[in-house]
Amino acid sequence: MERLHGRCAVSREEGPLFKMSMAVYRLPQLSRPQFIAYWRDVHAPLVRRVSDAMRIRRYVQLHGQESELTAAFTASRSLSAPHDGVAELWWDSEQDLIEAARSEAGRAAGRLLKEDEARFTDLARSTVVFGREHPVVGDVTGVKR
């Protein structure tokens, strides 16, 4: 079971959980509220339903918001237009994710998720990164130490 160890969530093997972060863009025909509603109310329950087959330990959605702060920060750093959100998923280890993806149940769950993602996400524009967190300030609860 995931637990806190100092500054980050750790797996049963006592190391930081393996993480995937996916920067997601909505399909152009969807408004931001439509995109967020589908992602939160349809896709999230689907991820919850297949989480055991995929061995997902944690799943978090970060819903981007249009604001003066976003616009100002983007302009101040000459950044590309912001994505619409970030999906964050954790596993006990990279090997655990690989084994889940190779299982019959995991492959079926992966196909189901990909089919659903195509209904609201511009997959061609979205990006993904895998790795482990290396906290610098605060722990997973937000407590600064």
Secondary structure, DSSP 8 states (H G I E B T S, - for coil): --EEETTEEE-TTSSB-EEEEEEE-B-TTS-HHHHHHHIIIIIHHHHHHHHHHHT--EEEEEE----HHHHHHHHHTT-----SEEEEEEES-HHHHHHHHHSHHHHHHHHHHHHHHTTTB-TTT-EEEEEE----SS-TT----
